[in-house]
Amino acid sequence: MARRSRRAGKGSITSYQTKAGTRWRWQLWVPVDPENPDEGERQTGKAGYRTMSEADDGLDAAKRQLREHVKFVRSVPTVAVYSERWLSGLSLAASTVAGYRRVVRNHIVPQLGDLPLNKVTATRLARHYRELSAAGRRDGKHAGEPLSANTVNKVHVILGAMLEAAREDGLIAVNPARKRSIVKAPTGKQIRAEQTEMVTWSAEELRRFLAWDRDVHKDELYPLWLTIAYTGMRRSEALALRWGDVDTEGGRIAIRRALDTTAANTTKLTKSGGARVVDIDDAVLAVLRSYRAARGRLSLELARPGAYIFGNPEGGTRSPNEVSRRWRTRVRQAREHLGDEQLHTITLHDLRHTHATLLLANGEHPKVVQERLGHRHISVTMDTYSHVTPTMQRGASDRFAGLLS
């Protein structure tokens, strides 16, 4: 048997005879565990090459893999297998991981799941993003329609993080999602261009709805709608409020937590990761006092400091989706009673936007609005409510002119 050594003790190329003729194999000594060199070495290799030159190229590729600290495994896991392993190891909020799982389940595994990680190329990812942008939606009657630029970008972010973890695990040499000259994810400009225009209520519309909801519909959830409208807190934050969070003497509400939408009766940190305090006026305090008394008449447990303010009759948390559904029903009923021209249709989250927009349009300093909303940076506030800037600019111009008149 002929033998040609590439490097003594490290790599070699060997020929052997088969019925089909001469074939070649390469062999290479590699660490048993690249992260623990003291565990020694083992020999790996590959056979079946038709020429010595092909085997030589295979050995060169293996040595390059060794230099790049890519593990030598018998089989590289597929995207589907590794994605589950990666998701299970994430130390993030449960709701965040649940969102990642939805994206992986709907927009990664169906198209790329069967590919071994080392077969995922930058060109394949670029084609995947184009296909998603053209016909990537999978939800009900919209299946087959274009996927939004924002969602395609989420796919890119998640794939990039997962493939980076695979690279650090030594399963692939490079992260193909990082090859920006080939893999072009949607830009921020494209995402913003697709965003629907923000819809908010005027002060008169808000007064009109709240008066109808309280006096005509006599809605049990009126205190919830009022609290969100007057504080701008998020739905999950409002549903996680406890009576102990309300300072009746100081006229404040401490927003310390948010509802975890992935599990009933479970809370988490707020989106910004910290607590904040918002001031409320006497009218909101009076409504909350009355609501607490009504809850106490049902059960003293429902009015204790640790009880959820807007919990269900059993004392647990309300379903966020059910609360949003009831809001949509209330707005529809109000429009039927008051007239469509008297009230725009807005979502429950738009009630938060309404709070911020009315404050900014009335000349409130953006820093105050940022603190009330719980934005981590004031740039988020200014970018989100840039549509109010012209009004603020006009007010600033008029006030400056007044100083010199």
Stockholm file with secondary structure:
# STOCKHOLM 1.0

chainA/1-405         MARRSRRAGKGSITSYQTKAGTRWRWQLWVPVDPENPDEGERQTGKAGYRTMSEADDGLDAAKRQLREHVKFVRSVPTVAVYSERWLSGLSLAASTVAGYRRVVRNHIVPQLGDLPLNKVTATRLARHYRELSAAGRRDGKHAGEPLSANTVNKVHVILGAMLEAAREDGLIAVNPARKRSIVKAPTGKQIRAEQTEMVTWSAEELRRFLAWDRDVHKDELYPLWLTIAYTGMRRSEALALRWGDVDTEGGRIAIRRALDTTAANTTKLTKSGGARVVDIDDAVLAVLRSYRAARGRLSLELARPGAYIFGNPEGGTRSPNEVSRRWRTRVRQAREHLGDEQLHTITLHDLRHTHATLLLANGEHPKVVQERLGHRHISVTMDTYSHVTPTMQRGASDRFAGLLS
#=GR chainA/1-405 SS CCEEEEETTTEEEEEEEETTEEEEEEEEEEESSTTCGGGCEEEEEEEEESSHHHHHHHHHHHHHHHHTTCCCCSSCCBHHHHHHHHHHTCCSCHHHHHHHHHHHHHHTHHHHTTSBGGGCCHHHHHHHHHHHHHHCCCSGGGTTSCCCHHHHHHHHHHHHHHHHHHHHTTSCSSCGGGCTTTCCCCCHHHHHHHSCCCCCCCHHHHHHHHHIIIIISCCTTHHHHHHHHHHCCCHHHHHTCBGGGEETTTTEEEECCEECTTSTTCEECCTTSSCEEEECCHHHHHHHHHHHHHHHHHCGGGGSTTSBTTCCTTSSCCCHHHHHHHHHHHHHHHHHHHCGGGCCCCCHHHHHHHHHHHHHHTTCCHHHHHHHHTCSSHHHHHHHTGGGHHHHHHHHHHHHHHHHC
#=GC SS_cons         CCEEEEETTTEEEEEEEETTEEEEEEEEEEESSTTCGGGCEEEEEEEEESSHHHHHHHHHHHHHHHHTTCCCCSSCCBHHHHHHHHHHTCCSCHHHHHHHHHHHHHHTHHHHTTSBGGGCCHHHHHHHHHHHHHHCCCSGGGTTSCCCHHHHHHHHHHHHHHHHHHHHTTSCSSCGGGCTTTCCCCCHHHHHHHSCCCCCCCHHHHHHHHHIIIIISCCTTHHHHHHHHHHCCCHHHHHTCBGGGEETTTTEEEECCEECTTSTTCEECCTTSSCEEEECCHHHHHHHHHHHHHHHHHCGGGGSTTSBTTCCTTSSCCCHHHHHHHHHHHHHHHHHHHCGGGCCCCCHHHHHHHHHHHHHHTTCCHHHHHHHHTCSSHHHHHHHTGGGHHHHHHHHHHHHHHHHC
//
